[in-house]
Each structure stands twice: as C-alpha cells, then as structure tokens.
C-alpha cells in the first residue's frame, strides 16, 4: 500500500508511530548492530534468511530480558521511600520511554507492517504475537505502576506502592 492510499488519519497515525521508533531506547542499539534495525529497514533477503531471523529474535529477546531487569530494579527502587529528585526523574524518563516503545512496536508490527504491502510482512506467527502481547501487558503494568508509585500522594485511595501496582494492573 502506498502513502497515497492511506486516509489522512491513517497517514497521521503511521507518521507518529513511525517517528516514535526514534525515541525508543532500542534506537541507541541500532547503529551498532543490524539485528536491532527497525523491521521496515530490513531487506527482504534478511527477512527470508533463517539464520539472520534466529539471531535477530535472540537479540531482541535478550533486549527484552534486560528491560525486565531494569523494570524490576525500578519496582524495587519505588518500593523504598526517600528517592531523590534525579532518581525519580530517571525512573519517570525510563518508564515513559519504555511505554512509548511498547506502544509503537505493537502498532507498527500489528498494523502498519501488515499495511506496508511488503511480500514478507508476516513477521510472527499468531502464537508469538499472543505471547509478546502478554509480555507487553506485564511491561505496561510495571511501567505504569512505577509511575503511579512515584506519584503515590496524588493517587486517590492508595497508601502503599503495592496499591499503585494494583491500580496499574486493573486499569
């Protein structure tokens, strides 16, 4: 599908989510390894190469595990009281960037890669998309939980960091 075939709203959303990939923490790794390039930047040959695809999947899964460790560290930090302003700012920034990354990756993968018209747009099977969706849910709950816990005094009905994570999950 060419850009002329998009409706103005679809074009706008595609542009916003396309630009969001550049604020993703993953964008820091892109210059150092072809494995971390955005899907739209891969050649059809790379996509068809099983060895490249396997290495790329492993690299991305390692990146996801690293982020889970960062998120776990953030949860531990917010459960402690007395965080100073620089630490709070770093936690806000990291969690906000991760939320943007999860949203842009999901929308680009599920919607815009499918609309791209590339013959190799099938990037994952249904099972993998379902598992990744579940992982994304957990990541979003953790990230928003950290943000809620950092603003605990403003969260009506919450008195502990655990309450913030509970509100994050049910929201």
N, C-alpha and C positions, 0 to 999 in steps of 0.2 A: 504494500500500500504506500503510495507516495504522499508527500506532505500536502499536496493539493487535494487529496481525497479525504483528509481529516476535516471534521467540523471545527469551527473556531474554538469551541470549548475543549474538544479533544486535543487540538493542536496546543492550546494553552497549558493544559494539564501535562501533556507529553513534554513540553518545553520545561516546565517547572520541575518535573521529576527527572528529566534528563540533566538539568543543571544541578540538582541535589546530589548527584553522584560525585560531584567535585568537592563537596564539603564532607563527604563520607571519610571516616578515618582510614578506610581502605585505600583512598586515593593517595595516601602517603606511600603505600607499598607498590603502587602501580609502576612508577619509574624504575624500580629495582627488579621486577620480575614480570614476565609475560603472563604468568599464571594468575596474576591479580588484575589484569586488564578487564575493563568492563566488557560484558558479553557482546555488545554491539561493535566492539573494536577487534574482536577475534575474526580471523579469516575462516571461510568455510572448511578449508583443509585442516585447520587446527581443531575445529569443532568435530570433524569426522575422525580425527586421529585418536584411537582409543587410549594410547599411552599418554598423550597430552591431556585428554579429558580426565583420566585417572589421577595424574599428578595435580591437575587443577582442582579436582574435587578434594583431594587430600590436603592441599594447601589451604583451601577455603575452610575446610573443617577444622584445621589447626588454628586458623584465624578465629573461628567461632569459639573454640575452646579457650583461646587466650582472652576473648571478650568475656566469656563466662567467669573466668578468674578475676578480671577487672570488676565485673558486676558484683561478684561475691565479696571482693575487698571493699567495694563501695557500701554494700549492705552492712558489713562488719563495722565500717567507719561511722555510718549514720546511727548505728545502734549504740555507739559510745556517745556520751554527751561532751559538750565543750569543744566542738570543732571550730577552728579559727576561720576567718574570712577567706584566706587564699584556698584552703582545702575545700571549703563549701563551694567556692566559685569553680574550682577544678571539677568537683563532682557534678555540679549543675551542667557545666560545659560538656563533660564526657557523656553524661546520660542523655542530654539533648541531642548531641551528635549521633549517638547510637540509635535513638528513636528515629531521627531523620533517615539514617541508613537503613533501618529495618523497613520503614515505610517505602522509601524509594526503591529498594531492592525488590520488595514484594510486588509493587505496582509495575515496575519496569519488566520484571520477569513474567508475571502472570498476564498482564495486559499488553504492554507495548512491544515486547518481544514477539508475542503472537500476532500483533498487527503489523509487524515490520515487513512482512512479505518475503522474508528470507526463507529459502527452502529448508534450512536447518534450524528453524525456530523452535523445534521441540527440544527443550533444554533439560527436562527432567520428567521422569515418569510420575504418574499420579501418586504413588506411594511416597516418593521423595518429596514432592510438593506438600503432601499432607504432614509428613514428619517435620519438614522445615517450617511449616505453618505453626505447628505445635511449639517448636523451639522458639519461633518468633513471639508467640503469645507469652511464653515464660520470660523471654528477654524484655518485652514491653512491660510486663507486670513488675519485674525487678527494677527497670529504669524509672518507671513512674513511681514505684514505691520509694525509691531513693529520693526522688524529687519531693514527694509528699512528706517524707520523713524530715527532709531539710526545712520544710515549712510547717512543721507539726502544730505550732501555736495557731496557725491560721486554718487548720483542718478541723472543722466542727465535728465534735463527737470523738475525737482521737486524743489519747493521752500518752500513748507509747509508740515507738517506731513500728511495733508489730501491728498496731491499728492502721498505720499508714500503708503497710503492705497488704493488709486485709482489704482496705478500701481500693487499692490499686487492682487487686485481683477481681473483686466484684464489679468494678467499673468496667 
